[in-house]
Amino acid sequence: FGIDAAPEMIQVARRKAGRAGSRASFEVGLIEDIPFEDGRFDTVVNTLVMHHLPREVKSAGMKEVRRVLKPGGLFLAVDLSLPSGGLLPRVMRLFLGHHMADSDVADTLGHLRDAGFSGTESGPTSNKYFSYARGVKPGLPLGTDTVR
């Protein structure tokens, strides 16, 4: 399943999935109002979204992600991680705006912790412009006897 706030991006995703023969389903939706029931997913992946969101939407979004995850479910975000000095951050501020250019995926950790996630961590990826953040919804995954 996939959601995006932009209907045109949903259409692009549906076309790509159709060409690939995928059974993936896509619909318009917001991270702060995810259109799925409580405890639906084992994993939620968020790519290149967090830098677009104002602080209050990030906070509400992490609460929604926690809601739709099963106990023991994993959230993973991959997003921009710009260098702190040099020309690139200045150019990004010019084109993206202040809140987007200053966003760092590590900022997501505070929102995850505030939403009640455990095992939160962030770090680099193999691409120097991207980092990850992850957290686990507390509780035992269904059908297990041990904690992840």
Backbone as a chain_set.jsonl record, in Angstrom:
{"seq": "FGIDAAPEMIQVARRKAGRAGSRASFEVGLIEDIPFEDGRFDTVVNTLVMHHLPREVKSAGMKEVRRVLKPGGLFLAVDLSLPSGGLLPRVMRLFLGHHMADSDVADTLGHLRDAGFSGTESGPTSNKYFSYARGVKPGLPLGTDTVR", "coords": {"N": [[0.839, -1.178, 0.0], [0.44, 2.271, -0.648], [0.626, 5.742, 0.106], [0.076, 9.171, -0.78], [0.065, 12.704, -0.636], [-0.45, 14.075, -2.939], [-2.574, 13.852, -5.65], [-1.692, 13.537, -8.32], [0.764, 12.236, -8.012], [-0.059, 9.807, -7.041], [-1.326, 8.779, -9.302], [0.918, 8.486, -10.98], [2.327, 6.527, -9.525], [0.489, 4.403, -9.644], [0.459, 3.884, -12.411], [3.154, 3.081, -12.811], [3.234, 0.807, -11.134], [1.358, -0.788, -12.427], [2.615, -1.221, -14.922], [4.741, -2.742, -14.026], [3.494, -4.993, -13.223], [2.667, -5.198, -10.63], [0.842, -5.77, -7.59], [0.433, -3.693, -5.944], [-1.25, -1.141, -4.108], [-2.488, 2.143, -4.264], [-3.311, 5.257, -2.759], [-4.718, 8.531, -2.225], [-3.559, 10.256, 0.551], [-2.72, 11.515, 3.825], [0.094, 11.901, 5.988], [-0.526, 12.697, 8.542], [-3.079, 11.809, 8.833], [-3.637, 8.972, 8.291], [-5.141, 6.719, 6.085], [-5.925, 4.084, 7.124], [-6.746, 1.273, 9.2], [-6.203, 0.828, 12.777], [-3.197, -0.798, 13.811], [-2.546, -2.151, 11.403], [-0.208, -2.629, 9.84], [3.029, -4.221, 9.509], [5.35, -2.901, 8.898], [6.256, 0.439, 8.177], [7.319, 2.566, 5.694], [8.967, 5.515, 4.88], [9.863, 7.713, 2.494], [11.783, 10.397, 1.495], [10.006, 12.414, 2.403], [9.792, 13.664, 4.913], [11.285, 16.078, 5.008], [9.646, 17.862, 3.742], [7.66, 18.502, 5.5], [6.076, 20.574, 7.947], [6.983, 21.121, 11.39], [4.84, 20.546, 13.259], [3.224, 18.865, 11.753], [4.912, 16.716, 11.288], [5.071, 15.727, 13.889], [2.374, 14.983, 14.434], [2.142, 13.143, 12.385], [3.923, 11.067, 13.108], [2.598, 10.003, 15.286], [0.342, 8.987, 14.022], [1.544, 7.064, 12.36], [2.493, 5.306, 14.314], [0.032, 4.454, 15.278], [-1.03, 2.937, 13.099], [0.738, 0.857, 12.941], [1.481, -2.54, 13.818], [1.944, -4.048, 17.095], [5.375, -4.101, 17.886], [6.021, -3.377, 15.365], [7.872, -1.811, 12.667], [9.119, 1.407, 11.876], [10.583, 3.188, 9.25], [12.409, 5.831, 8.012], [13.807, 7.501, 5.257], [15.668, 10.182, 4.313], [16.642, 13.557, 3.348], [19.93, 14.596, 4.187], [21.713, 17.016, 4.633], [24.981, 18.498, 4.16], [26.476, 20.482, 6.758], [27.931, 22.793, 6.277], [29.268, 24.982, 3.717], [28.44, 25.549, 0.217], [26.192, 24.113, -0.766], [24.058, 23.774, 1.276], [23.215, 26.46, 1.445], [22.279, 26.978, -1.145], [20.204, 25.115, -1.235], [18.477, 26.176, 0.746], [17.702, 28.492, -0.573], [16.237, 27.476, -2.761], [14.476, 25.575, -1.655], [13.387, 26.611, 0.665], [13.391, 27.687, 4.089], [12.526, 25.852, 6.241], [12.546, 23.363, 4.955], [15.166, 23.039, 3.992], [16.601, 23.082, 6.336], [15.785, 20.821, 7.572], [16.505, 17.683, 8.927], [16.979, 14.231, 8.819], [17.563, 13.107, 11.275], [16.215, 14.728, 13.019], [13.753, 13.595, 13.066], [13.87, 11.661, 15.009], [13.252, 12.766, 17.564], [10.521, 13.257, 17.231], [9.628, 10.651, 16.855], [10.235, 9.501, 19.368], [8.625, 11.112, 21.016], [6.156, 10.252, 20.131], [6.049, 7.775, 21.214], [7.653, 5.677, 20.319], [10.139, 3.079, 20.487], [13.601, 1.986, 20.645], [14.807, 3.808, 18.929], [16.807, 5.176, 16.331], [19.275, 6.772, 14.26], [21.156, 7.311, 11.242], [23.817, 7.356, 8.765], [23.425, 6.707, 5.214], [24.49, 4.866, 2.298], [24.661, 6.9, 0.507], [25.813, 10.137, 0.583], [24.065, 12.265, 0.889], [21.765, 11.419, 2.077], [20.096, 10.099, 4.935], [18.992, 7.822, 7.513], [16.225, 7.197, 9.721], [14.851, 5.366, 12.369], [12.37, 3.504, 14.197], [10.644, 1.512, 16.653], [7.439, 0.242, 17.29], [6.382, -0.198, 20.529], [5.849, -3.364, 22.157], [4.962, -6.819, 21.793], [5.393, -8.523, 18.723], [2.646, -9.975, 17.004], [2.027, -13.398, 17.669], [4.543, -14.097, 18.652], [7.065, -14.834, 21.113], [9.116, -13.36, 22.052], [10.854, -10.247, 22.455], [11.616, -7.927, 19.907]], "CA": [[0.0, 0.0, 0.0], [1.165, 3.521, -0.639], [-0.172, 6.964, 0.129], [0.748, 10.428, -1.079], [-0.883, 13.806, -0.555], [-0.684, 14.612, -4.278], [-3.256, 12.896, -6.545], [-0.892, 13.255, -9.512], [1.788, 11.246, -7.665], [-0.764, 8.52, -6.942], [-1.496, 8.32, -10.674], [2.237, 8.022, -11.437], [2.611, 5.257, -8.834], [-0.397, 3.369, -10.2], [0.954, 3.524, -13.75], [4.398, 2.309, -12.655], [2.891, -0.501, -10.577], [0.69, -1.539, -13.489], [3.632, -1.657, -15.895], [5.585, -3.764, -13.393], [2.674, -6.142, -12.855], [2.561, -5.214, -9.175], [-0.486, -5.691, -6.983], [0.448, -2.573, -4.996], [-2.42, -0.277, -4.121], [-2.108, 3.507, -3.9], [-4.418, 6.193, -2.589], [-4.394, 9.837, -1.67], [-3.624, 10.251, 2.007], [-1.782, 12.378, 4.537], [0.766, 11.23, 7.098], [-1.192, 13.059, 9.793], [-4.417, 11.21, 8.81], [-3.405, 7.786, 7.457], [-6.453, 6.104, 5.855], [-5.947, 2.655, 7.416], [-7.154, 0.977, 10.576], [-5.176, 0.609, 13.804], [-2.467, -2.062, 13.826], [-2.652, -2.818, 10.103], [1.041, -2.895, 9.139], [4.251, -4.652, 10.177], [6.391, -1.929, 8.572], [5.906, 1.66, 7.438], [8.511, 3.178, 5.11], [8.728, 6.908, 4.494], [11.04, 8.154, 1.74], [11.846, 11.764, 0.978], [8.791, 13.14, 2.769], [9.906, 14.425, 6.161], [11.801, 17.435, 4.812], [8.553, 18.7, 3.248], [6.629, 18.692, 6.517], [6.309, 21.441, 9.107], [7.205, 20.435, 12.657], [3.611, 20.028, 13.871], [2.735, 17.763, 10.931], [5.799, 15.588, 11.598], [4.669, 15.197, 15.191], [1.095, 14.288, 14.251], [2.386, 12.013, 11.497], [4.542, 9.945, 13.822], [1.531, 9.396, 16.102], [-0.471, 8.202, 13.09], [2.331, 5.892, 11.97], [2.447, 4.377, 15.452], [-1.329, 3.91, 15.34], [-1.285, 1.928, 12.067], [1.674, -0.259, 13.082], [1.23, -3.613, 14.782], [2.96, -4.066, 18.155], [6.648, -4.598, 17.38], [6.184, -2.921, 13.982], [9.023, -0.956, 12.388], [9.031, 2.594, 11.022], [11.866, 3.565, 8.67], [12.396, 7.014, 7.151], [15.039, 7.879, 4.578], [15.446, 11.55, 3.85], [17.8, 14.406, 3.137], [20.882, 14.868, 5.25], [22.621, 17.929, 3.949], [26.151, 18.931, 4.925], [26.176, 21.681, 7.543], [28.641, 23.96, 5.766], [29.508, 25.039, 2.285], [27.496, 26.187, -0.686], [24.98, 23.329, -0.993], [22.946, 24.147, 2.15], [22.723, 27.801, 1.091], [21.5, 26.831, -2.375], [18.978, 24.402, -0.859], [17.6, 27.145, 1.419], [17.193, 29.396, -1.594], [15.255, 26.804, -3.594], [13.506, 24.788, -0.899], [12.815, 27.316, 1.805], [14.131, 27.486, 5.329], [12.211, 24.643, 7.02], [12.923, 22.166, 4.217], [16.623, 22.929, 3.919], [17.128, 22.847, 7.681], [15.293, 19.54, 8.059], [17.462, 16.585, 8.902], [16.26, 13.019, 9.207], [17.782, 12.881, 12.71], [15.156, 15.473, 13.697], [12.627, 12.679, 13.172], [13.999, 10.87, 16.243], [12.479, 13.4, 18.633], [9.101, 13.024, 16.957], [9.381, 9.231, 17.122], [10.23, 9.304, 20.826], [7.421, 11.768, 21.543], [4.998, 9.44, 19.749], [6.082, 6.533, 21.974], [8.465, 4.627, 19.705], [11.351, 2.661, 21.196], [14.67, 1.543, 19.756], [15.013, 4.81, 17.88], [18.183, 5.438, 15.932], [19.446, 7.334, 12.921], [22.521, 7.193, 10.772], [24.035, 7.619, 7.337], [23.244, 5.656, 4.213], [25.639, 4.845, 1.395], [24.652, 8.162, -0.225], [26.141, 11.16, 1.576], [22.985, 13.247, 1.021], [20.605, 10.787, 2.687], [20.257, 9.374, 6.198], [17.783, 7.109, 7.911], [15.773, 7.187, 11.108], [13.949, 4.228, 12.562], [11.837, 3.277, 15.53], [9.805, 0.33, 16.779], [6.274, 0.383, 18.163], [6.543, -1.146, 21.639], [4.937, -4.498, 22.244], [5.384, -8.035, 21.112], [4.722, -8.819, 17.457], [1.667, -11.047, 17.163], [2.53, -14.739, 17.419], [5.922, -14.297, 19.089], [7.273, -14.858, 22.561], [10.273, -12.545, 22.408], [10.865, -8.863, 21.994], [12.594, -7.657, 18.834]], "C": [[0.879, 1.234, 0.0], [0.205, 4.684, -0.589], [0.715, 8.148, -0.254], [-0.331, 11.504, -1.044], [-1.277, 14.325, -1.94], [-1.357, 13.57, -5.174], [-2.438, 12.559, -7.784], [0.222, 12.246, -9.221], [1.173, 9.855, -7.507], [-0.964, 7.944, -8.34], [-0.183, 7.785, -11.253], [2.551, 6.66, -10.818], [1.748, 4.132, -9.39], [0.061, 2.929, -11.583], [2.206, 2.66, -13.657], [4.116, 0.909, -12.131], [2.227, -1.375, -11.631], [1.673, -2.069, -14.513], [4.497, -2.777, -15.328], [4.801, -5.025, -13.029], [2.489, -6.281, -11.353], [1.102, -5.156, -8.723], [-0.575, -4.549, -5.969], [-0.777, -1.689, -5.209], [-2.013, 1.1, -3.607], [-3.349, 4.365, -3.753], [-3.923, 7.5, -1.992], [-4.552, 9.76, -0.16], [-2.534, 11.128, 2.588], [-1.157, 11.616, 5.691], [0.082, 11.536, 8.429], [-2.622, 12.519, 9.874], [-4.369, 9.997, 7.887], [-4.713, 7.004, 7.326], [-6.486, 4.579, 6.018], [-6.257, 2.453, 8.886], [-5.948, 0.752, 11.486], [-4.514, -0.753, 13.617], [-2.464, -2.821, 12.509], [-1.319, -3.335, 9.566], [2.162, -3.365, 10.051], [5.339, -3.599, 10.033], [5.773, -0.74, 7.844], [7.219, 2.287, 6.987], [8.127, 4.551, 4.582], [9.984, 7.387, 3.777], [10.837, 9.555, 1.184], [10.544, 12.543, 1.19], [9.042, 14.095, 3.929], [10.395, 15.854, 5.949], [10.743, 18.392, 4.271], [7.618, 19.154, 4.354], [7.017, 19.698, 7.592], [6.366, 20.593, 10.378], [5.936, 19.799, 13.238], [3.022, 18.868, 13.065], [3.608, 16.528, 11.142], [5.365, 14.917, 12.895], [3.367, 14.405, 15.078], [1.274, 13.045, 13.387], [2.99, 10.818, 12.202], [3.536, 9.254, 14.739], [0.629, 8.528, 15.238], [0.263, 6.939, 12.64], [2.298, 4.859, 13.086], [1.082, 3.695, 15.532], [-1.524, 2.778, 14.33], [-0.31, 0.753, 12.117], [1.157, -1.289, 14.08], [2.236, -3.479, 15.918], [4.234, -4.736, 17.639], [6.939, -4.154, 15.955], [7.283, -1.876, 13.843], [8.635, 0.229, 11.515], [10.434, 2.921, 10.554], [11.658, 4.768, 7.766], [13.777, 7.181, 6.538], [14.782, 9.254, 3.99], [16.758, 12.295, 3.727], [18.647, 14.541, 4.388], [21.974, 15.727, 4.63], [23.831, 18.253, 4.798], [25.844, 20.248, 5.628], [26.864, 22.931, 7.006], [28.75, 23.927, 4.262], [28.356, 25.653, 1.508], [26.166, 25.44, -0.797], [23.838, 23.702, -0.039], [22.37, 25.524, 1.832], [21.859, 27.753, -0.161], [20.171, 26.147, -2.07], [17.996, 25.333, -0.159], [16.94, 28.073, 0.406], [16.062, 28.742, -2.383], [14.161, 26.09, -2.816], [12.781, 25.575, 0.181], [13.503, 26.875, 3.074], [13.804, 26.162, 6.026], [12.603, 23.373, 6.284], [14.429, 21.975, 4.196], [17.235, 22.625, 5.276], [16.67, 21.517, 8.272], [16.39, 18.498, 7.928], [16.725, 15.358, 9.405], [16.447, 12.71, 10.695], [16.76, 13.631, 13.552], [13.924, 14.593, 13.923], [12.676, 11.886, 14.479], [13.198, 11.46, 17.393], [10.993, 13.17, 18.459], [8.731, 11.563, 17.215], [9.297, 8.96, 18.621], [8.985, 9.908, 21.455], [6.161, 10.972, 21.244], [4.997, 8.081, 20.44], [6.837, 5.393, 21.324], [9.652, 4.299, 20.599], [12.404, 2.264, 20.164], [14.964, 2.527, 18.65], [16.501, 4.983, 17.607], [18.183, 6.106, 14.568], [20.906, 7.187, 12.53], [22.61, 7.427, 9.285], [23.617, 6.429, 6.479], [24.488, 5.657, 3.327], [25.716, 6.101, 0.53], [24.828, 9.293, 0.777], [25.045, 12.2, 1.77], [21.731, 12.683, 1.686], [21.001, 10.075, 3.974], [18.95, 8.654, 6.501], [17.475, 7.396, 9.374], [14.807, 6.022, 11.221], [13.489, 4.17, 14.002], [10.9, 2.084, 15.49], [8.634, 0.656, 17.703], [6.415, -0.643, 19.278], [5.479, -2.24, 21.611], [5.47, -5.675, 21.469], [4.667, -8.164, 19.773], [3.757, -9.985, 17.687], [2.294, -12.396, 16.844], [3.958, -14.972, 17.834], [5.977, -14.298, 20.609], [8.429, -13.983, 22.996], [10.14, -11.149, 21.833], [11.912, -8.725, 20.912], [13.743, -6.891, 19.378]], "O": [[1.956, 1.229, 0.595], [-0.886, 4.635, -1.157], [1.932, 8.123, -0.074], [-1.489, 11.251, -1.377], [-2.328, 14.947, -2.091], [-0.777, 12.516, -5.432], [-2.476, 11.423, -8.258], [0.588, 11.473, -10.106], [1.816, 8.849, -7.806], [-0.79, 6.742, -8.541], [-0.171, 6.759, -11.932], [2.993, 5.746, -11.515], [2.237, 3.019, -9.586], [0.053, 1.737, -11.893], [2.316, 1.637, -14.332], [4.685, -0.067, -12.62], [2.507, -2.571, -11.716], [1.586, -3.224, -14.929], [4.936, -3.659, -16.065], [5.383, -6.012, -12.578], [2.188, -7.369, -10.86], [0.25, -4.571, -9.391], [-1.55, -4.453, -5.222], [-1.265, -1.518, -6.326], [-1.278, 1.208, -2.626], [-4.311, 4.23, -4.509], [-2.873, 7.567, -1.353], [-5.557, 9.26, 0.344], [-1.549, 11.443, 1.921], [-1.811, 10.775, 6.306], [0.112, 10.713, 9.344], [-3.309, 12.743, 10.871], [-4.989, 9.996, 6.824], [-5.33, 6.66, 8.334], [-7.009, 3.87, 5.158], [-6.056, 3.346, 9.709], [-4.831, 0.52, 11.024], [-5.181, -1.739, 13.303], [-2.383, -4.049, 12.52], [-1.289, -4.372, 8.904], [2.243, -2.966, 11.213], [6.159, -3.42, 10.934], [4.884, -0.896, 7.006], [8.121, 2.511, 7.796], [7.099, 4.722, 3.927], [11.054, 7.46, 4.381], [9.854, 9.844, 0.501], [10.053, 13.229, 0.293], [8.548, 15.223, 3.919], [9.951, 16.759, 6.656], [10.923, 19.608, 4.334], [6.857, 20.103, 4.164], [8.143, 19.683, 8.09], [5.849, 19.477, 10.415], [5.96, 18.643, 13.66], [2.387, 17.982, 13.637], [3.095, 15.41, 11.172], [5.302, 13.691, 12.982], [3.275, 13.282, 15.574], [0.637, 12.018, 13.625], [2.614, 9.678, 11.928], [3.618, 8.043, 14.944], [0.197, 7.457, 15.666], [-0.337, 5.868, 12.553], [2.097, 3.672, 12.832], [0.992, 2.501, 15.819], [-2.125, 1.758, 14.667], [-0.503, -0.24, 11.416], [0.486, -0.951, 15.055], [3.284, -2.859, 15.733], [4.179, -5.805, 17.03], [7.976, -4.506, 15.393], [7.585, -1.147, 14.788], [7.91, 0.074, 10.532], [11.372, 2.933, 11.351], [10.827, 4.733, 6.859], [14.792, 7.022, 7.217], [13.809, 9.466, 3.266], [17.835, 11.748, 3.967], [18.132, 14.592, 5.505], [23.004, 15.234, 4.171], [23.734, 18.283, 6.025], [25.037, 21.04, 5.14], [26.397, 24.038, 7.271], [28.366, 22.951, 3.618], [27.419, 26.205, 2.085], [25.116, 26.074, -0.91], [22.725, 23.931, -0.512], [21.16, 25.727, 1.939], [20.822, 28.414, -0.228], [19.13, 26.551, -2.588], [16.799, 25.285, -0.441], [15.758, 28.396, 0.524], [15.042, 29.378, -2.648], [13.025, 26.012, -3.284], [11.665, 25.221, 0.561], [14.124, 25.814, 3.122], [14.72, 25.417, 6.372], [12.962, 22.387, 6.927], [14.914, 20.857, 4.368], [18.279, 21.977, 5.355], [17.118, 21.13, 9.351], [17.109, 18.453, 6.929], [15.923, 15.456, 10.335], [15.567, 12.107, 11.31], [16.465, 13.223, 14.675], [13.152, 14.819, 14.854], [11.635, 11.484, 14.998], [12.532, 10.724, 18.122], [10.282, 12.916, 19.431], [7.651, 11.272, 17.73], [8.39, 8.268, 19.084], [8.362, 9.297, 22.323], [5.203, 11.01, 22.016], [4.052, 7.309, 20.276], [6.679, 4.244, 21.736], [10.112, 5.139, 21.371], [12.13, 2.213, 18.965], [15.333, 2.128, 17.545], [17.332, 4.944, 18.514], [17.211, 6.016, 13.818], [21.775, 6.969, 13.374], [21.602, 7.668, 8.621], [23.477, 5.305, 6.961], [25.439, 6.39, 3.6], [26.737, 6.341, -0.115], [24.057, 9.392, 1.731], [25.097, 12.957, 2.739], [20.74, 13.397, 1.842], [22.095, 9.523, 4.087], [17.939, 8.856, 5.828], [18.347, 7.784, 10.151], [14.047, 5.729, 10.298], [14.128, 4.713, 14.903], [10.42, 1.692, 14.426], [8.81, 1.265, 18.759], [6.553, -1.835, 19.004], [4.37, -2.052, 21.11], [6.327, -5.532, 20.597], [3.46, -7.937, 19.695], [4.039, -10.879, 18.485], [3.015, -12.525, 15.855], [4.554, -15.963, 17.412], [5.065, -13.829, 21.289], [8.701, -13.872, 24.192], [9.417, -10.911, 20.866], [12.977, -9.337, 20.989], [14.673, -6.564, 18.641]]}, "num_chains": 1, "name": "protein.A"}
